[in-house]
Amino acid sequence: MWTMKAATLATAGVLSGTAGFLIGDYQLLVLGVIFLSFLALNQMFRPAIAVDRPIPYYKVFEGDLVDLFAVVRNAGSRPALFEVYDSVPTQMRIAAGDNSMLAHLVPGEEAAMAYTVETPLRGHYVFGPVMVRRRDYSNLFFDEERLVEQGYLSVYPRLEEVRTLPVRSRYMIPYFGTIGRRQAGLGSEFYYIRDYIMGDAFKRINWKASVRHRKWLVNEYEKEHLCDVMLFVDARAVSGFGSPLRNPLEYSVKAAISISTHLLKSRNEVGLVTYNDEVKAIFPSIGERQVQVMTSALVGTYARGDIPLMTAVELAMPHLHPRCTVFVISSLDGDDTLVRTVQLMRDRNYEVVFLSPSLLDIERDLLEGTIGNRPEMIGQERDNLICELRARGAVVMDWDCRQPLYRVLDKGGVAG
């Protein structure tokens, strides 16, 4: 691009050369040629620059500070003036330093641009490319160029504490994980001591208790079955209502990651279905790799679309194991298919559990209670829907997001 100085010089050169040619004044003609030649030489010899901007972290948690830097080096043979700008995602805030720099560098000299960004919101982000504005040696021309490829950074939500889950297994799946049933049976966790019955294994005899009570007593252990869970996360447009940091979808993603991590660490089989403008499914599996796959998918989930739960369940039905637990995380807003979906799953003998972050409570908290009388009617409709879902056999946990997740899960869907 041309500066005002270059445009003025070019205009003077053209006018001088033309006037000298027309009136036969060779001095004006030579002056015009000199002006234009000077412009051409400066256009040919541009400063060279090299930029290195690594991304030191690829995965961080919400609220972390990430230190970024870029090293600029004059790779030309003469001093030059450079302006460097690094593009930062709009969801992040620069906590320290500056993502732009103006530097005058001699040949071979380097300058470092360092800054720190805060990552308040989960997601997959793109940094860059680095934009460089460089000027020629006479400050006649400048141009902008992208010199560095884009860098990628994933921001993961912090895990919520999970102590217990209202999830129970009703059948055996070989070779996977276990979950306590709070019943006596084969397992490793001590349950109680009972009298010896003919046929009990000798290794289960509690010798100290038998000597103390002068009769045969055996240890009974907690029965362990396997837990097979499919998580459904509501990511429709209505789940994004609220603020960027406080809306039902953000709470749903944190809860889904925390619950799935808790289950998978116990070697249980867990799958995931997200539905917004499309339905995405991750087949049930086990292990640390499944934790990473599900977490990455949830981090990249955004509020959009309006696909109901019924459609998501019908599409995911081939991947549901018989009598598994369907764990739905939804605000229960704007979906007329919830009752029919619960009835369908109960007819097919699935356990249905709802965890519902309340959009109404979030809005009350954000607006500090100044939202009029209409929410009373909305709240009553929500309570009626929850009662109807419970009447159909579903466990519904109404989550006031001001409470920690573990308290809601410990309550286990008990009304009130």
VENBEL-V666835 format. One record per residue. N is the residue number from 1. RES is the residue in one small letter. SS is DSSP state (helix for helix, strand for strand, loop for the rest). NEAR is the number of other C-alpha atoms within 10 Angstrom. D_FIRST is the distance of its C-alpha to the first C-alpha in Angstrom with 1 decimal. Layout:
# VENBEL-V666835
n=N res=RES ss=SS near=NEAR d_first=D_FIRST
n=N res=RES ss=SS near=NEAR d_first=D_FIRST
This chain:
# VENBEL-V666835
n=1 res=m ss=loop near=10 d_first=0.0
n=2 res=w ss=strand near=14 d_first=3.8
n=3 res=t ss=loop near=13 d_first=6.7
n=4 res=m ss=helix near=12 d_first=10.0
n=5 res=k ss=helix near=13 d_first=11.5
n=6 res=a ss=helix near=20 d_first=9.5
n=7 res=a ss=helix near=14 d_first=10.1
n=8 res=t ss=helix near=12 d_first=13.7
n=9 res=l ss=helix near=18 d_first=14.3
n=10 res=a ss=helix near=19 d_first=13.4
n=11 res=t ss=helix near=15 d_first=15.6
n=12 res=a ss=helix near=16 d_first=18.3
n=13 res=g ss=helix near=24 d_first=18.3
n=14 res=v ss=helix near=17 d_first=18.7
n=15 res=l ss=helix near=15 d_first=21.3
n=16 res=s ss=helix near=22 d_first=23.2
n=17 res=g ss=helix near=23 d_first=23.4
n=18 res=t ss=helix near=17 d_first=24.6
n=19 res=a ss=helix near=16 d_first=27.0
n=20 res=g ss=helix near=18 d_first=28.4
n=21 res=f ss=helix near=16 d_first=29.0
n=22 res=l ss=helix near=11 d_first=30.7
n=23 res=i ss=helix near=10 d_first=32.9
n=24 res=g ss=loop near=11 d_first=33.5
n=25 res=d ss=loop near=14 d_first=32.2
n=26 res=y ss=helix near=15 d_first=31.1
n=27 res=q ss=helix near=13 d_first=29.9
n=28 res=l ss=helix near=19 d_first=27.3
n=29 res=l ss=helix near=21 d_first=26.4
n=30 res=v ss=helix near=16 d_first=26.1
n=31 res=l ss=helix near=17 d_first=24.0
n=32 res=g ss=helix near=25 d_first=21.5
n=33 res=v ss=helix near=17 d_first=21.5
n=34 res=i ss=helix near=14 d_first=21.0
n=35 res=f ss=helix near=19 d_first=17.9
n=36 res=l ss=helix near=19 d_first=16.3
n=37 res=s ss=helix near=14 d_first=17.6
n=38 res=f ss=helix near=17 d_first=16.2
n=39 res=l ss=helix near=19 d_first=12.7
n=40 res=a ss=helix near=12 d_first=13.6
n=41 res=l ss=helix near=10 d_first=15.3
n=42 res=n ss=helix near=17 d_first=12.5
n=43 res=q ss=helix near=16 d_first=10.3
n=44 res=m ss=helix near=9 d_first=13.4
n=45 res=f ss=loop near=12 d_first=14.4
n=46 res=r ss=loop near=18 d_first=12.4
n=47 res=p ss=loop near=19 d_first=14.5
n=48 res=a ss=loop near=17 d_first=16.4
n=49 res=i ss=strand near=19 d_first=17.5
n=50 res=a ss=strand near=14 d_first=20.4
n=51 res=v ss=strand near=21 d_first=21.3
n=52 res=d ss=strand near=14 d_first=24.7
n=53 res=r ss=loop near=23 d_first=25.6
n=54 res=p ss=loop near=14 d_first=29.1
n=55 res=i ss=loop near=15 d_first=30.9
n=56 res=p ss=loop near=12 d_first=34.4
n=57 res=y ss=loop near=13 d_first=36.2
n=58 res=y ss=loop near=13 d_first=36.3
n=59 res=k ss=strand near=11 d_first=39.0
n=60 res=v ss=strand near=17 d_first=39.8
n=61 res=f ss=strand near=17 d_first=41.9
n=62 res=e ss=loop near=16 d_first=41.2
n=63 res=g ss=loop near=16 d_first=40.8
n=64 res=d ss=loop near=13 d_first=39.9
n=65 res=l ss=strand near=17 d_first=37.3
n=66 res=v ss=strand near=18 d_first=34.9
n=67 res=d ss=strand near=16 d_first=33.3
n=68 res=l ss=strand near=18 d_first=29.9
n=69 res=f ss=strand near=19 d_first=27.9
n=70 res=a ss=strand near=23 d_first=24.9
n=71 res=v ss=strand near=14 d_first=25.0
n=72 res=v ss=strand near=24 d_first=21.8
n=73 res=r ss=strand near=20 d_first=22.3
n=74 res=n ss=strand near=24 d_first=20.5
n=75 res=a ss=loop near=19 d_first=21.3
n=76 res=g ss=loop near=18 d_first=19.9
n=77 res=s ss=loop near=11 d_first=22.0
n=78 res=r ss=loop near=15 d_first=20.5
n=79 res=p ss=loop near=18 d_first=19.9
n=80 res=a ss=strand near=23 d_first=16.5
n=81 res=l ss=strand near=17 d_first=15.3
n=82 res=f ss=strand near=22 d_first=14.7
n=83 res=e ss=strand near=16 d_first=14.6
n=84 res=v ss=strand near=20 d_first=16.6
n=85 res=y ss=strand near=19 d_first=17.7
n=86 res=d ss=strand near=21 d_first=20.5
n=87 res=s ss=loop near=14 d_first=21.3
n=88 res=v ss=loop near=17 d_first=24.9
n=89 res=p ss=loop near=12 d_first=27.1
n=90 res=t ss=loop near=8 d_first=27.9
n=91 res=q ss=loop near=13 d_first=31.6
n=92 res=m ss=loop near=13 d_first=31.4
n=93 res=r ss=strand near=14 d_first=31.4
n=94 res=i ss=strand near=16 d_first=30.1
n=95 res=a ss=strand near=14 d_first=33.4
n=96 res=a ss=strand near=13 d_first=32.3
n=97 res=g ss=strand near=14 d_first=29.3
n=98 res=d ss=loop near=15 d_first=25.7
n=99 res=n ss=loop near=20 d_first=23.3
n=100 res=s ss=strand near=17 d_first=20.3
n=101 res=m ss=strand near=17 d_first=20.0
n=102 res=l ss=strand near=15 d_first=18.2
n=103 res=a ss=strand near=16 d_first=19.5
n=104 res=h ss=strand near=13 d_first=19.6
n=105 res=l ss=strand near=20 d_first=21.2
n=106 res=v ss=loop near=16 d_first=23.0
n=107 res=p ss=loop near=16 d_first=23.4
n=108 res=g ss=loop near=14 d_first=25.4
n=109 res=e ss=loop near=13 d_first=25.5
n=110 res=e ss=strand near=17 d_first=25.3
n=111 res=a ss=strand near=16 d_first=24.8
n=112 res=a ss=strand near=15 d_first=26.2
n=113 res=m ss=strand near=20 d_first=25.1
n=114 res=a ss=strand near=17 d_first=28.2
n=115 res=y ss=strand near=17 d_first=29.1
n=116 res=t ss=strand near=17 d_first=32.0
n=117 res=v ss=strand near=21 d_first=31.9
n=118 res=e ss=strand near=17 d_first=35.0
n=119 res=t ss=loop near=23 d_first=35.9
n=120 res=p ss=loop near=19 d_first=38.1
n=121 res=l ss=loop near=18 d_first=38.0
n=122 res=r ss=loop near=24 d_first=39.0
n=123 res=g ss=strand near=22 d_first=36.8
n=124 res=h ss=strand near=16 d_first=34.6
n=125 res=y ss=strand near=17 d_first=31.1
n=126 res=v ss=strand near=14 d_first=27.8
n=127 res=f ss=strand near=16 d_first=25.8
n=128 res=g ss=loop near=18 d_first=22.2
n=129 res=p ss=loop near=18 d_first=20.1
n=130 res=v ss=strand near=23 d_first=18.7
n=131 res=m ss=strand near=18 d_first=15.0
n=132 res=v ss=strand near=25 d_first=13.3
n=133 res=r ss=strand near=15 d_first=10.3
n=134 res=r ss=strand near=22 d_first=10.3
n=135 res=r ss=strand near=22 d_first=9.4
n=136 res=d ss=loop near=20 d_first=10.7
n=137 res=y ss=loop near=17 d_first=14.2
n=138 res=s ss=loop near=13 d_first=13.6
n=139 res=n ss=loop near=16 d_first=11.0
n=140 res=l ss=loop near=20 d_first=8.8
n=141 res=f ss=strand near=20 d_first=5.6
n=142 res=f ss=strand near=17 d_first=5.3
n=143 res=d ss=strand near=12 d_first=5.5
n=144 res=e ss=strand near=13 d_first=8.6
n=145 res=e ss=strand near=12 d_first=11.6
n=146 res=r ss=strand near=15 d_first=15.2
n=147 res=l ss=loop near=16 d_first=17.5
n=148 res=v ss=loop near=18 d_first=20.9
n=149 res=e ss=loop near=13 d_first=23.1
n=150 res=q ss=loop near=15 d_first=24.6
n=151 res=g ss=strand near=16 d_first=27.8
n=152 res=y ss=strand near=14 d_first=30.8
n=153 res=l ss=strand near=17 d_first=33.3
n=154 res=s ss=strand near=20 d_first=36.5
n=155 res=v ss=strand near=23 d_first=38.1
n=156 res=y ss=strand near=26 d_first=41.9
n=157 res=p ss=loop near=24 d_first=44.2
n=158 res=r ss=loop near=15 d_first=47.0
n=159 res=l ss=loop near=16 d_first=50.4
n=160 res=e ss=loop near=17 d_first=53.0
n=161 res=e ss=loop near=14 d_first=56.6
n=162 res=v ss=loop near=19 d_first=58.9
n=163 res=r ss=loop near=12 d_first=62.6
n=164 res=t ss=loop near=15 d_first=64.3
n=165 res=l ss=loop near=15 d_first=63.5
n=166 res=p ss=loop near=15 d_first=65.5
n=167 res=v ss=loop near=22 d_first=65.4
n=168 res=r ss=loop near=18 d_first=68.5
n=169 res=s ss=loop near=20 d_first=69.2
n=170 res=r ss=loop near=15 d_first=72.1
n=171 res=y ss=loop near=13 d_first=72.3
n=172 res=m ss=loop near=13 d_first=71.8
n=173 res=i ss=loop near=15 d_first=68.9
n=174 res=p ss=loop near=9 d_first=69.7
n=175 res=y ss=loop near=9 d_first=67.6
n=176 res=f ss=loop near=17 d_first=65.1
n=177 res=g ss=loop near=20 d_first=65.1
n=178 res=t ss=loop near=22 d_first=67.6
n=179 res=i ss=strand near=20 d_first=67.9
n=180 res=g ss=strand near=18 d_first=70.9
n=181 res=r ss=strand near=18 d_first=73.2
n=182 res=r ss=strand near=13 d_first=75.4
n=183 res=q ss=strand near=13 d_first=78.3
n=184 res=a ss=strand near=16 d_first=80.7
n=185 res=g ss=strand near=15 d_first=80.1
n=186 res=l ss=strand near=12 d_first=78.7
n=187 res=g ss=strand near=18 d_first=76.0
n=188 res=s ss=strand near=12 d_first=75.3
n=189 res=e ss=strand near=15 d_first=75.2
n=190 res=f ss=strand near=12 d_first=78.6
n=191 res=y ss=strand near=16 d_first=79.9
n=192 res=y ss=strand near=11 d_first=83.5
n=193 res=i ss=strand near=15 d_first=87.0
n=194 res=r ss=strand near=13 d_first=89.6
n=195 res=d ss=strand near=14 d_first=93.1
n=196 res=y ss=loop near=18 d_first=93.6
n=197 res=i ss=loop near=10 d_first=94.1
n=198 res=m ss=loop near=6 d_first=95.8
n=199 res=g ss=loop near=6 d_first=93.2
n=200 res=d ss=loop near=11 d_first=90.6
n=201 res=a ss=loop near=10 d_first=89.1
n=202 res=f ss=helix near=10 d_first=90.6
n=203 res=k ss=helix near=9 d_first=87.3
n=204 res=r ss=helix near=14 d_first=86.6
n=205 res=i ss=strand near=19 d_first=89.7
n=206 res=n ss=loop near=17 d_first=89.0
n=207 res=w ss=helix near=16 d_first=91.8
n=208 res=k ss=helix near=11 d_first=91.5
n=209 res=a ss=helix near=15 d_first=91.8
n=210 res=s ss=helix near=15 d_first=94.6
n=211 res=v ss=helix near=11 d_first=96.6
n=212 res=r ss=helix near=10 d_first=96.0
n=213 res=h ss=helix near=9 d_first=97.1
n=214 res=r ss=loop near=10 d_first=99.7
n=215 res=k ss=loop near=12 d_first=98.4
n=216 res=w ss=loop near=17 d_first=95.8
n=217 res=l ss=strand near=21 d_first=92.3
n=218 res=v ss=strand near=22 d_first=89.0
n=219 res=n ss=strand near=17 d_first=85.4
n=220 res=e ss=strand near=22 d_first=83.5
n=221 res=y ss=strand near=19 d_first=79.7
n=222 res=e ss=strand near=19 d_first=77.0
n=223 res=k ss=strand near=19 d_first=76.4
n=224 res=e ss=strand near=21 d_first=72.9
n=225 res=h ss=strand near=23 d_first=71.3
n=226 res=l ss=loop near=23 d_first=67.8
n=227 res=c ss=loop near=27 d_first=65.1
n=228 res=d ss=strand near=31 d_first=63.0
n=229 res=v ss=strand near=27 d_first=60.3
n=230 res=m ss=strand near=25 d_first=57.5
n=231 res=l ss=strand near=24 d_first=55.0
n=232 res=f ss=strand near=25 d_first=53.4
n=233 res=v ss=strand near=26 d_first=50.4
n=234 res=d ss=strand near=30 d_first=49.6
n=235 res=a ss=loop near=30 d_first=45.8
n=236 res=r ss=loop near=27 d_first=45.8
n=237 res=a ss=helix near=17 d_first=43.5
n=238 res=v ss=helix near=22 d_first=46.4
n=239 res=s ss=helix near=26 d_first=46.5
n=240 res=g ss=helix near=19 d_first=43.1
n=241 res=f ss=loop near=16 d_first=44.4
n=242 res=g ss=strand near=17 d_first=44.3
n=243 res=s ss=loop near=12 d_first=41.7
n=244 res=p ss=loop near=12 d_first=39.3
n=245 res=l ss=loop near=13 d_first=41.6
n=246 res=r ss=loop near=17 d_first=44.9
n=247 res=n ss=strand near=22 d_first=45.6
n=248 res=p ss=helix near=27 d_first=48.2
n=249 res=l ss=helix near=29 d_first=45.9
n=250 res=e ss=helix near=25 d_first=44.9
n=251 res=y ss=helix near=23 d_first=48.6
n=252 res=s ss=helix near=24 d_first=49.5
n=253 res=v ss=helix near=26 d_first=47.1
n=254 res=k ss=helix near=20 d_first=48.5
n=255 res=a ss=helix near=24 d_first=52.0
n=256 res=a ss=helix near=25 d_first=51.5
n=257 res=i ss=helix near=25 d_first=50.1
n=258 res=s ss=helix near=20 d_first=52.9
n=259 res=i ss=helix near=24 d_first=55.6
n=260 res=s ss=helix near=22 d_first=54.5
n=261 res=t ss=helix near=23 d_first=54.1
n=262 res=h ss=helix near=20 d_first=57.6
n=263 res=l ss=helix near=24 d_first=59.2
n=264 res=l ss=helix near=21 d_first=57.5
n=265 res=k ss=helix near=14 d_first=58.5
n=266 res=s ss=loop near=16 d_first=62.0
n=267 res=r ss=loop near=20 d_first=61.4
n=268 res=n ss=loop near=25 d_first=61.7
n=269 res=e ss=strand near=24 d_first=60.0
n=270 res=v ss=strand near=25 d_first=57.1
n=271 res=g ss=strand near=23 d_first=54.7
n=272 res=l ss=strand near=27 d_first=52.0
n=273 res=v ss=strand near=23 d_first=51.0
n=274 res=t ss=strand near=24 d_first=48.1
n=275 res=y ss=strand near=25 d_first=47.8
n=276 res=n ss=loop near=23 d_first=45.1
n=277 res=d ss=loop near=16 d_first=43.5
n=278 res=e ss=loop near=15 d_first=44.9
n=279 res=v ss=strand near=17 d_first=47.7
n=280 res=k ss=strand near=17 d_first=47.0
n=281 res=a ss=strand near=20 d_first=49.9
n=282 res=i ss=strand near=18 d_first=50.5
n=283 res=f ss=strand near=17 d_first=54.0
n=284 res=p ss=strand near=19 d_first=56.5
n=285 res=s ss=strand near=19 d_first=56.7
n=286 res=i ss=loop near=20 d_first=57.5
n=287 res=g ss=loop near=18 d_first=56.1
n=288 res=e ss=helix near=12 d_first=53.2
n=289 res=r ss=helix near=11 d_first=50.9
n=290 res=q ss=helix near=21 d_first=51.7
n=291 res=v ss=helix near=21 d_first=50.8
n=292 res=q ss=helix near=13 d_first=47.3
n=293 res=v ss=helix near=12 d_first=46.8
n=294 res=m ss=helix near=21 d_first=48.0
n=295 res=t ss=helix near=21 d_first=46.1
n=296 res=s ss=helix near=17 d_first=42.8
n=297 res=a ss=helix near=18 d_first=43.4
n=298 res=l ss=helix near=25 d_first=44.3
n=299 res=v ss=helix near=20 d_first=41.3
n=300 res=g ss=loop near=15 d_first=39.1
n=301 res=t ss=loop near=21 d_first=41.2
n=302 res=y ss=loop near=20 d_first=39.7
n=303 res=a ss=loop near=20 d_first=41.4
n=304 res=r ss=loop near=16 d_first=41.0
n=305 res=g ss=loop near=14 d_first=43.3
n=306 res=d ss=loop near=18 d_first=47.0
n=307 res=i ss=loop near=18 d_first=49.1
n=308 res=p ss=loop near=20 d_first=52.6
n=309 res=l ss=helix near=28 d_first=54.6
n=310 res=m ss=helix near=19 d_first=57.1
n=311 res=t ss=helix near=15 d_first=54.5
n=312 res=a ss=helix near=22 d_first=53.3
n=313 res=v ss=helix near=21 d_first=56.9
n=314 res=e ss=helix near=12 d_first=57.8
n=315 res=l ss=helix near=14 d_first=54.9
n=316 res=a ss=helix near=19 d_first=55.7
n=317 res=m ss=helix near=12 d_first=59.5
n=318 res=p ss=helix near=8 d_first=59.8
n=319 res=h ss=helix near=14 d_first=58.4
n=320 res=l ss=loop near=18 d_first=60.8
n=321 res=h ss=loop near=13 d_first=63.9
n=322 res=p ss=loop near=12 d_first=67.3
n=323 res=r ss=loop near=17 d_first=68.1
n=324 res=c ss=loop near=20 d_first=64.9
n=325 res=t ss=strand near=24 d_first=63.5
n=326 res=v ss=strand near=24 d_first=60.6
n=327 res=f ss=strand near=24 d_first=58.7
n=328 res=v ss=strand near=24 d_first=56.5
n=329 res=i ss=strand near=26 d_first=54.0
n=330 res=s ss=loop near=24 d_first=53.2
n=331 res=s ss=loop near=28 d_first=53.2
n=332 res=l ss=loop near=24 d_first=55.5
n=333 res=d ss=loop near=18 d_first=53.5
n=334 res=g ss=loop near=13 d_first=52.9
n=335 res=d ss=loop near=16 d_first=54.8
n=336 res=d ss=loop near=12 d_first=58.0
n=337 res=t ss=loop near=13 d_first=58.8
n=338 res=l ss=helix near=18 d_first=59.7
n=339 res=v ss=helix near=19 d_first=63.4
n=340 res=r ss=helix near=14 d_first=63.7
n=341 res=t ss=helix near=20 d_first=61.6
n=342 res=v ss=helix near=25 d_first=63.9
n=343 res=q ss=helix near=17 d_first=67.0
n=344 res=l ss=helix near=15 d_first=65.6
n=345 res=m ss=helix near=21 d_first=65.0
n=346 res=r ss=helix near=16 d_first=68.4
n=347 res=d ss=helix near=9 d_first=70.1
n=348 res=r ss=loop near=11 d_first=68.7
n=349 res=n ss=loop near=13 d_first=69.9
n=350 res=y ss=loop near=19 d_first=66.6
n=351 res=e ss=strand near=21 d_first=66.5
n=352 res=v ss=strand near=25 d_first=63.9
n=353 res=v ss=strand near=24 d_first=62.3
n=354 res=f ss=strand near=27 d_first=59.8
n=355 res=l ss=strand near=25 d_first=57.7
n=356 res=s ss=strand near=24 d_first=56.3
n=357 res=p ss=strand near=27 d_first=53.8
n=358 res=s ss=loop near=22 d_first=54.5
n=359 res=l ss=helix near=26 d_first=51.6
n=360 res=l ss=helix near=20 d_first=53.8
n=361 res=d ss=helix near=17 d_first=54.4
n=362 res=i ss=helix near=20 d_first=50.7
n=363 res=e ss=helix near=19 d_first=50.0
n=364 res=r ss=helix near=14 d_first=53.0
n=365 res=d ss=helix near=14 d_first=51.7
n=366 res=l ss=helix near=14 d_first=48.1
n=367 res=l ss=loop near=11 d_first=49.4
n=368 res=e ss=loop near=9 d_first=52.3
n=369 res=g ss=loop near=10 d_first=54.9
n=370 res=t ss=loop near=10 d_first=53.7
n=371 res=i ss=loop near=13 d_first=53.4
n=372 res=g ss=loop near=8 d_first=56.5
n=373 res=n ss=loop near=8 d_first=59.6
n=374 res=r ss=helix near=8 d_first=58.1
n=375 res=p ss=helix near=14 d_first=57.4
n=376 res=e ss=helix near=12 d_first=61.2
n=377 res=m ss=helix near=10 d_first=61.6
n=378 res=i ss=helix near=13 d_first=58.7
n=379 res=g ss=helix near=15 d_first=60.3
n=380 res=q ss=helix near=11 d_first=63.7
n=381 res=e ss=helix near=12 d_first=62.2
n=382 res=r ss=helix near=18 d_first=60.6
n=383 res=d ss=helix near=13 d_first=64.0
n=384 res=n ss=helix near=12 d_first=65.8
n=385 res=l ss=helix near=16 d_first=63.4
n=386 res=i ss=helix near=22 d_first=63.9
n=387 res=c ss=helix near=14 d_first=67.7
n=388 res=e ss=helix near=14 d_first=67.6
n=389 res=l ss=helix near=22 d_first=65.6
n=390 res=r ss=helix near=21 d_first=68.1
n=391 res=a ss=helix near=11 d_first=71.0
n=392 res=r ss=loop near=15 d_first=69.6
n=393 res=g ss=loop near=15 d_first=69.8
n=394 res=a ss=loop near=24 d_first=66.4
n=395 res=v ss=strand near=22 d_first=65.8
n=396 res=v ss=strand near=23 d_first=63.3
n=397 res=m ss=strand near=24 d_first=61.8
n=398 res=d ss=strand near=24 d_first=60.3
n=399 res=w ss=strand near=22 d_first=57.7
n=400 res=d ss=loop near=16 d_first=57.0
n=401 res=c ss=loop near=19 d_first=53.8
n=402 res=r ss=loop near=11 d_first=54.8
n=403 res=q ss=loop near=9 d_first=57.4
n=404 res=p ss=loop near=13 d_first=56.6
n=405 res=l ss=helix near=22 d_first=56.7
n=406 res=y ss=helix near=17 d_first=59.8
n=407 res=r ss=helix near=14 d_first=62.0
n=408 res=v ss=helix near=21 d_first=61.2
n=409 res=l ss=helix near=21 d_first=62.0
n=410 res=d ss=helix near=15 d_first=65.2
n=411 res=k ss=helix near=15 d_first=66.3
n=412 res=g ss=loop near=20 d_first=66.0
n=413 res=g ss=loop near=19 d_first=65.8
n=414 res=v ss=loop near=13 d_first=68.9
n=415 res=a ss=loop near=12 d_first=68.8
n=416 res=g ss=loop near=6 d_first=68.4
